[in-house]
């Protein structure tokens, strides 16, 4: 790990040494859009699905139960969070279908960590707002994505359509946990998808409380030719 990654790891372990025990119960009411993301994954049979910033394993468990013919992988920089994830996965008897590893989402090798080369689905749920080099995370994700694969993202928006008092209180609360909504998420994702010949879907949900984004499969050259015509 780089020095910045080590610093981020120590910060996350410090936050979640206790928080991991109450994380799922305390977050379920305001991490909106997570289940919508999972419902949209629809991985192929025997597909490989990776969550970056898997935390307590909550999303991996829900997704593994939803898609019983897929294989799931989770990466998180926090050793503390992964201790809770391992317990939850064992409790639900899903250790045979979910692998979790500690690592830096901005620089990782799927082959070294999981013994695979590419993923059919990669999703990131409320983690980009906590990763300092979130752009690097997305660049890593797309580099490890199969041609027919897709990346699914949900994270805090800019709350532009919500009352100003609500927005100010929410941002104050998020700052305590080193969470920074990414105002330029759409611009970066659009550029990244374009340079990799992929389409995107981007939505502002719940009055811009959160942003929902999908980077789709690679476009076929024949389709691009028809569009240009």
C-alpha positions in Angstrom: 0.0 0.0 0.0 1.1 3.6 -0.6 1.5 6.0 2.3 -1.8 7.6 1.5 -3.6 4.2 1.4 -2.1 3.2 4.8 -3.2 6.6 6.3 -6.7 5.9 4.9 -6.7 2.4 6.3 -5.8 3.6 9.8 -8.4 6.3 9.6 -11.2 3.8 8.6 -10.1 1.3 11.3 -10.2 4.1 13.9 -13.8 5.1 12.8 -15.1 1.6 12.6 -13.5 -0.2 15.5 -16.7 0.5 17.4 -19.0 1.7 14.6 -18.9 -1.7 12.9 -21.0 -3.2 15.7 -23.9 -0.8 15.1 -23.2 0.2 11.4 -26.0 -1.8 9.7 -28.7 -0.8 12.3 -27.7 2.9 12.3 -27.3 3.3 8.5 -30.3 1.4 7.1 -32.5 4.5 7.2 -30.3 6.9 5.2 -28.2 4.8 2.9 -30.9 5.0 0.3 -30.8 3.2 -3.1 -28.7 0.2 -2.0 -31.4 -2.4 -2.6 -32.3 -0.8 -5.9 -28.7 -1.2 -7.0 -28.7 -4.8 -5.9 -31.9 -5.5 -7.8 -30.4 -4.0 -11.0 -27.2 -6.1 -10.9 -28.7 -9.1 -12.7 -25.4 -10.9 -13.1 -25.1 -13.8 -15.6 -25.1 -17.4 -14.6 -21.9 -18.2 -12.8 -21.1 -14.5 -13.0 -18.4 -12.8 -10.9 -19.6 -9.8 -8.8 -17.3 -7.5 -6.9 -18.2 -5.0 -4.2 -15.6 -2.3 -3.6 -15.8 -1.0 0.0 -17.8 -4.0 1.2 -17.8 -2.9 4.8 -19.9 -5.2 7.1 -20.8 -7.5 4.2 -24.5 -6.5 4.3 -24.8 -5.8 0.6 -22.9 -8.9 -0.4 -25.2 -11.1 1.7 -28.3 -9.6 0.3 -27.0 -9.9 -3.3 -25.8 -13.5 -2.8 -29.2 -14.5 -1.6 -30.8 -12.7 -4.5 -28.6 -14.2 -7.2 -27.9 -17.8 -6.1 -26.0 -18.7 -9.3 -23.4 -16.0 -9.1 -20.1 -15.8 -7.2 -19.4 -12.8 -5.0 -16.2 -11.0 -3.9 -15.7 -8.1 -1.5 -12.8 -5.7 -1.0 -12.3 -3.3 1.9 -9.4 -1.3 3.3 -10.6 -1.6 6.9 -9.6 -4.7 8.8 -12.1 -3.9 11.5 -15.0 -3.9 9.0 -13.9 -7.1 7.5 -14.0 -8.8 10.9 -17.7 -8.0 11.1 -18.2 -9.0 7.5 -16.6 -12.4 8.0 -18.9 -13.1 11.0 -22.0 -12.1 9.1 -21.1 -14.2 6.0 -20.4 -17.2 8.2 -23.7 -16.7 10.1 -25.6 -16.8 6.8 -23.6 -19.8 5.6 -22.4 -18.1 2.5 -18.6 -18.5 2.9 -18.6 -20.9 -0.1 -19.9 -18.1 -2.4 -18.5 -14.9 -0.9 -14.8 -14.2 -0.7 -13.6 -11.0 1.1 -10.1 -9.5 1.2 -8.4 -6.5 2.6 -7.0 -4.2 0.0 -6.8 -0.7 -1.5 -9.6 -0.1 -4.1 -7.3 2.3 -6.0 -4.7 -0.3 -6.6 -5.5 -4.0 -6.5 -5.0 -7.3 -8.5 -8.1 -9.5 -8.8 -5.9 -12.4 -9.7 -3.7 -12.0 -6.6 -6.6 -11.5 -4.3 -9.3 -13.8 -5.7 -7.8 -15.8 -8.5 -9.9 -14.2 -11.2 -9.1 -11.8 -14.0 -12.3 -9.9 -14.7 -15.6 -9.2 -13.1 -19.1 -9.3 -14.7 -20.5 -6.7 -12.2 -18.7 -4.3 -9.9 -20.7 -2.2 -7.5 -19.8 0.6 -5.1 -22.3 1.6 -2.5 -21.7 4.8 -0.5 -17.9 4.3 -0.5 -16.7 6.7 -3.2 -17.6 9.6 -0.8 -15.2 8.1 1.7 -12.2 7.2 -0.5 -9.8 10.1 -1.1 -8.8 9.0 -4.5 -12.3 8.0 -5.7 -11.3 8.7 -9.3 -8.6 6.1 -9.0 -11.1 3.7 -7.6 -13.3 4.0 -10.7 -10.3 3.7 -13.0 -9.3 0.5 -11.3 -12.9 -0.8 -11.4 -13.3 -0.3 -15.1 -9.9 -1.8 -15.8 -11.0 -5.1 -14.1 -14.4 -5.2 -15.8 -15.3 -7.6 -18.5 -16.4 -6.3 -21.9 -20.0 -7.2 -21.2 -19.8 -6.2 -17.6 -21.2 -3.1 -15.8 -20.4 -0.9 -12.9 -23.1 0.2 -10.5 -22.7 3.2 -8.1 -24.9 4.7 -5.5 -23.7 7.5 -3.2 -24.7 10.8 -1.6 -25.8 13.5 -4.0 -25.8 17.3 -3.5 -29.2 17.6 -1.9 -30.0 20.4 -4.3 -33.8 19.9 -4.1 -34.0 19.4 -0.4 -34.5 22.0 2.4 -31.3 24.0 3.1 -31.5 23.2 6.8 -31.7 19.4 6.1 -28.7 19.7 3.7 -26.6 21.6 6.2 -27.3 19.1 9.0 -26.6 16.2 6.8 -23.3 17.6 5.5 -22.3 18.3 9.1 -23.1 14.8 10.1 -21.3 13.2 7.1 -18.2 15.3 7.8 -17.8 13.7 11.2 -17.3 10.4 9.4 -15.0 11.8 6.7 -17.7 11.6 4.1 -17.6 14.0 1.2 -20.3 13.8 -1.5 -18.7 14.0 -4.9 -20.1 17.0 -6.8 -18.2 16.1 -10.0 -19.1 12.4 -10.0 -21.3 12.6 -13.1 -18.6 14.5 -15.1 -15.9 12.1 -14.2 -18.0 9.0 -14.9 -19.1 10.4 -18.2 -15.5 11.0 -19.3 -14.4 7.6 -18.0 -17.2 5.7 -19.8 -16.6 7.6 -23.0 -12.9 6.9 -23.1 -13.7 3.2 -22.5 -16.4 3.1 -25.2 -19.3 2.5 -22.7 -22.7 4.2 -22.1 -23.8 5.5 -18.8 -27.1 5.9 -16.9 -27.1 8.6 -14.3 -30.0 9.6 -12.0 -30.6 11.9 -9.1 -32.8 10.1 -6.7 -35.0 11.3 -3.8 -34.7 15.0 -4.6 -30.9 14.6 -5.2 -30.3 13.0 -1.9 -28.3 10.4 -3.7 -26.8 9.8 -7.1 -27.3 6.5 -9.0 -25.1 5.6 -11.8 -24.5 2.6 -14.1 -21.6 2.3 -16.6 -22.8 -0.3 -19.1 -21.1 -2.9 -21.3 -18.7 -2.0 -24.1 -20.4 -0.7 -27.2 -20.0 -2.8 -30.3 -18.2 -1.0 -33.2 -21.2 -1.8 -35.5 -23.6 -0.1 -33.1 -21.4 2.9 -32.9 -21.2 3.1 -36.8 -25.0 3.0 -37.0 -25.4 5.7 -34.4 -22.9 7.9 -36.2 -24.9 7.4 -39.4 
